[in-house]
Amino acid sequence: MTADSTDPLLEVEDLSVRYGEVIALDRVSFRVSPGEFLAVLGPNGSGKTTLFRCILGLESYAGTIRNRARRVGYVPQIKNFDRSFPGRPREVVISGITGSWPARPARRLREQARRALERVGAGDYEDRPLAALSGGQLQRVYLARALVADPDLLLLDEPAAGVDRTGEYDLYQYLETYQAEHPGVAIAMITHDWEVARHHAHTSLILNHRVIGVGPSAEVLTEDCLRRAFGHMGHAHVLGPDHA
Ligand SMILES: Nc1ncnc2c1ncn2[C@@H]1O[C@H](COP(=O)(O)OP(=O)(O)OP(=O)(O)O)[C@@H](O)[C@H]1O
């Protein structure tokens, strides 16, 4: 079967992941179309990052993932970043082009990285040690890294965590502009902020190990979904008799 522009970019069917007795994801299904902006919401430990790790091919899983994206850009959670890592923004971005850490990058790569950093407003600190950057600055560097490879699917894991209100506003403005300029690009973004999802995401996926709701944000982000998704916060979701 050949793909055309009306095909979903990403199809996830009955995706399940377990770590020992804990079910991180339980038969999760959804689709992402070209040009869509999907918010992924759910309480801490509900499987959101695990879902992204599966899409990136970093986890073993049961079920099916059909990913038709040519390239996937990924912005990890900045709050988990190891600040003792010896590197500079330019090198981070070049590693997004070459797939490896650059020892002596060619001039062409340095230029490409500089332009990518400038586009996200991070041109001023391209050569500063990563350890000296704020959370918001680091987040821009990783956004530049994700975009430099010209992805058609962009995965963002809580990109606004640790970023002030202005930085957060700038980020969403940037993503909206980017999508308008690159109409086929789909974005899936993990967020804890329902208002952000309501305002910026066409569609929302609410997870609590399984799908609590998925569809247009205005229809899915209801009080009932909020209660069902967050009502069990803090409780382990462990194997029941069905999964033994
Ligand atoms: N490598 C692992 N080994 C064992 N358990 C894991 C592993 N990774 C995740 N888990 C467990 O799987 C569940 C889902 O974790 P995950 O990180 O996907 O949640 P999350 O929704 O992204 O959480 P948060 O909002 O806190 O970032 C949790 O119970 C977590 O403890």
The ligand as a Tripos MOL2 file, in Angstrom:
@<TRIPOS>MOLECULE
LIG
   31    33     1     0     0
SMALL
NO_CHARGES

@<TRIPOS>ATOM
      1 N1         12.8310    1.9540   32.8750 N.pl3     1 LIG1
      2 C1         11.8120    1.7390   33.7230 C.ar      1 LIG1
      3 N2         11.8230    0.7100   34.5890 N.ar      1 LIG1
      4 C2         10.7920    0.4730   35.4190 C.ar      1 LIG1
      5 N3          9.6720    1.2280   35.4670 N.ar      1 LIG1
      6 C3          9.6050    2.2820   34.6280 C.ar      1 LIG1
      7 C4         10.6570    2.5970   33.7210 C.ar      1 LIG1
      8 N4         10.2990    3.7050   33.0030 N.ar      1 LIG1
      9 C5          9.0810    4.0530   33.4610 C.ar      1 LIG1
     10 N5          8.6600    3.2130   34.4260 N.ar      1 LIG1
     11 C6          7.3600    3.2480   35.1200 C.3       1 LIG1
     12 O1          6.3540    3.3070   34.1190 O.3       1 LIG1
     13 C7          5.3260    4.2000   34.5030 C.3       1 LIG1
     14 C8          5.1870    5.3020   33.4490 C.3       1 LIG1
     15 O2          6.3550    6.1420   33.4880 O.3       1 LIG1
     16 P1          6.5260    7.3930   32.5210 P.3       1 LIG1
     17 O3          7.8690    7.9800   32.7610 O.co2     1 LIG1
     18 O4          6.1790    6.9920   31.1390 O.co2     1 LIG1
     19 O5          5.3850    8.3700   33.0690 O.3       1 LIG1
     20 P2          5.0720    9.9030   32.7100 P.3       1 LIG1
     21 O6          3.5940    9.9810   32.4860 O.co2     1 LIG1
     22 O7          5.9530   10.3660   31.6200 O.co2     1 LIG1
     23 O8          5.4580   10.6190   34.0910 O.3       1 LIG1
     24 P3          5.8850   12.1420   34.4410 P.3       1 LIG1
     25 O9          4.6880   13.0030   34.2000 O.co2     1 LIG1
     26 O10         6.2200   12.0660   35.8920 O.co2     1 LIG1
     27 O11         7.0720   12.4950   33.5700 O.co2     1 LIG1
     28 C9          5.6960    4.6990   35.9090 C.3       1 LIG1
     29 O12         5.0390    3.8750   36.8500 O.3       1 LIG1
     30 C10         7.1900    4.5170   35.9520 C.3       1 LIG1
     31 O13         7.6330    4.3310   37.2860 O.3       1 LIG1
@<TRIPOS>BOND
     1     1     2 1
     2     2     3 ar
     3     2     7 ar
     4     3     4 ar
     5     4     5 ar
     6     5     6 ar
     7     6     7 ar
     8     6    10 ar
     9     7     8 ar
    10     8     9 ar
    11     9    10 ar
    12    10    11 1
    13    11    12 1
    14    11    30 1
    15    12    13 1
    16    13    14 1
    17    13    28 1
    18    14    15 1
    19    15    16 1
    20    16    17 2
    21    16    18 1
    22    16    19 1
    23    19    20 1
    24    20    21 2
    25    20    22 1
    26    20    23 1
    27    23    24 1
    28    24    25 2
    29    24    26 1
    30    24    27 1
    31    28    29 1
    32    28    30 1
    33    30    31 1
@<TRIPOS>SUBSTRUCTURE
     1 LIG1         1 GROUP 0 **** ****
